[in-house]
Amino acid sequence: MRITLSEDEFKKIIADMNDKDLIELMNERKAIYKRSLTDKKRDATVKASLAKTQVAKKKIEDAIKQLCEERTIKGNKVKVNPSTVSKQAGVAYNTALKYKDLILEKQKKC
């Protein structure tokens, strides 16, 4: 598990410590981490996040279409809300909540 500390938290921890070897080790690890953050890695992370959100949005839009079709076939028994959309799309509920406005907008059109 990785714990991320802010600059202020890091300084406070070091100020409270007396062990010079441990302080040296923490500073060394921090320097290694900062050197590892390259533009190429940041760009790749941004690109991957964008692709992931586009896939999730597409899944949600398809799930809304399917639920609207079921709703017209079965009458008003099928609810179109973030919970049912997340189950139908196979995405997390919190991901569906990000697109709540889209879901409610499409729900009105069903």
N, C-alpha and C positions, 0 to 999 in steps of 0.2 A: 504494500500500500504506500502511496506517495503522499506526503504532507507538504503542502505549499504554504510558505510563510511570506508575509509581506516584509518589506525592508525594515519597517519599524519593529515588527515582532522579532525579526532576526537579530537586530541590534540589542533589543531588550534581553533576549535569551543570552547573548554573548556577554552583556554587561553583568548579568547575574552569575555567570560561571567563573570558576577559579582555575579550572584545569586547562593549562595552556595547550597541551597536546590536542585536547578535544576541540578547543577554539580553532586551532590551526587546521585540524581536519575539516571542520565545518566550513571554514573560509575556502579551503582547497576545493571541497565538493561544490560550493556555490560558484566558484570560478569555472569549474569544469562544466557545470550546467549552463552558465551564461555563454560559454564558448560554443556549446553544442546547438544553440539556437541560431540556425542559419536562415537566410532568406529563402533558400530552396525548400527547407522543411516547413517554414511558415506558409509559403505559397501552396505547397502540397496539402497542408492541413486545411487551408481555406477552400481549396478546390474540392477536397473530399467532403467537407461539411456541406458545401453547396450542392454537390451531387446527391448526398444523402437526403437533404431537405427536398430536393426536386423529386426524388423517388417517393418519399413519404407523401408529398402533396399529390402526386399522380395516383398513388394507392388510395388516398382519401377521396379524391374526386371519383375514381372508379367505384368505390364502395358506396358513395352517395348515390350514384346513378343506379346501382343495383338495388339499393334500399328504396329508392323512389319507384323503380319498376315493381318491386314487391308490394309497395304501398298501393300502387294503382291496381294491382291484381287482387290483393287481399282486402282492399278497402283501407281504412285508416288505422288498422291494427298494428302496423309497423311504425315505430317511432324513429325519426331521424334526429339523433342527438349525438354529442361527442362519444358517449359510451357505446352506442350501437355501431357507430361508424368505426371506432377503434377496433372493435371485435371483428367487424366485417373486413376491414382493411388489413388486419394483422399488424397493427402498429400499437405503440404504447398509448395509454389514455392521455398522458401529458402531451404527447405529440399531437393527438387529435385536438386537445385544448388549444394548441397554438393556432389551429385553423378553425376555431369556434365561429368566427365571423363568416367564414366561407361556408361552413356547415349550415348555419342559421339562414344565410342568404339562399342557399340551394334548397333548403327545407321549404321555404316559402314558395318556391317555384314548382315544387312537386305537386 
